[in-house]
Amino acid sequence: EKEVGWMYPTDENGNKPVAYYWVRTAKCSNPSCGAEVPLLRSFYLCKTSRKKVYLNPIIKGSEIQFEIKQGDCNIKEWNHRGNLTCPCCGNITEVEKVKEQSKRNRLPERLVAIISESNNGKVYSIPNDEVFNKIQSFQLEKDCFKPSEKMPIDYIQAFPSCTWGYDSWGDLFSDRQLTVLSTLSNKLSSLFDTDEFDNYKNVIKTYMAILIDKQTDYYNSFCTWDSSRETDSHVFSRQAISMVFDYPEANLFSYSTGCFNNMIDWVVRYLNSESASPFSCEFRNASSGEKTQFESKELTAVVTDPPYYDAIGYADCSDFFYVWLKHILGDIYPIVFSTPKTPKSDECTALIHYHGTQEKAKHHFESKLTQIFDAIEEETSDVVSIMFAHQSTEAWTTLCNSILNARMNITGSWPMDTELANRSVGLQGAALESSVTVSCRPSQREGFAEYKEVKQAIEKNVKEEVNKLYDLGFRGADLLTACFGQAVSEFGKYEVVEKSNGDRVTVAELLELAREAAFNALLEGVQGDDFTKFYLGWLQLCGMS
């Protein structure tokens, strides 16, 4: 704090700021205007049931200033999906032109408010000229560390920020943030600057590095300010990094959300929680598909939560943290951090940007998952529990194929309330409100079966399952998807299920049958045309929301 604390001066009343509120700006494309417009989508700094504070613009010609006001704000947004509406001349600058500005030289950032803590809660103020000029003119020193590793620019599903020109991991931090993080990491290295190998010192340095790495999650220029709670949110509130136009720069030396003390508390609480457990664990560092981890049938149960198909780029997201850990701990763990970024070729996901086409990505995921389940079947004598929270039939088809190809069969499936209702996940609408737990066992299959007989058994089992789950309160995609297990369980009893014309029934066809059977079970006894049945079925699944 002695070295960089001056960057966070107290206000005239002695209040220590907890955050600085920054907004990215873009230039109005109207040649006769050219105003630098803050890309604000909302003007509220605080919006709770008891308190409302907002930025009120003061416009003089093409100059835009702000003042703090309280009460309701009825100002229309200036930024709608990246399209800029100029408050000075009314001109609309389309998103592609705004992106061009960003790609050329990044969008300028402007400090618009300072957030401080007082005895009466958060206080919002406009920075005076001295503070504004001091903070606004700050520039990164040459010897500061800035991660140069490239982000996955083709993976726009999870990293749309790359389409705005923010394409290296260092671009996600402001100059002030990079200065503070570099100072912290340099200080840590100087504390342990010795050629002597000391396990205890290395452990302490590792925990401290994790602490700094944890801080980066809340200390970057792609965090967001939650006006309903008056707190800053971390960058991975979903498994992706969205383009952000306004962000809070936390004061690490305050005592509010996002501060260094808060991060220490997270790490300490985790250590205390894990240390209090009376049980010990044995960790075996190996790939999931290796059959040498355990002896044949040594395990009685396996619980696993495989990747959700193409929903999350786990390794891509982890690079955000990896580049900082490599910088701090690379000398202690040279083998662990021997690659520029995390290895990705063996990741069990179906990400197109690594495999070229959707079909190749699907094949990679299914073959990798089959390899893993095959090893599990070899090493397990009894039950296998698999958790899955993706609702697309394609993802479930791949999962079920992998289970069946690994000589196992599904014996049941149950939805479980494991997901937060207010979570912001990166599944692009593919997420379930619950996770579905699938139970499997090594199977002995019979020969051939006729599709007609299997279809009747599936419809009967699915109907019973729907009635049971509906009574338990499950609705929507969770209810339909949870019935997949019953369908595959019946199907997996046989080596082959054939139609009357000799064609083999696929898992994809089977899951569509299960979904249809579940929907029909909900509509049993309902009279009316197809429109009426669809409407009533929708109400049964989703209610009036």
PyMOL commands that set and color helices and strands:
alter all, ss='L'
color gray80, all
select helices_A, chain A and resi 5-7+95-105+129-136+160-164+169-172+175-191+199-218+260-275+314-329+352-355+358-379+393-405+451-471+476-481+484-491+507-522+530-542
alter helices_A, ss='H'
color red, helices_A
select strands_A, chain A and resi 17-27+36-38+44-47+52-60+63-70+79-80+83-85+92-93+109-118+121-125+224-226+231-233+246-250+299-304+380-390+408-416+431-442+446-450+494-498
alter strands_A, ss='S'
color yellow, strands_A
deselect
rebuild
show_as cartoon
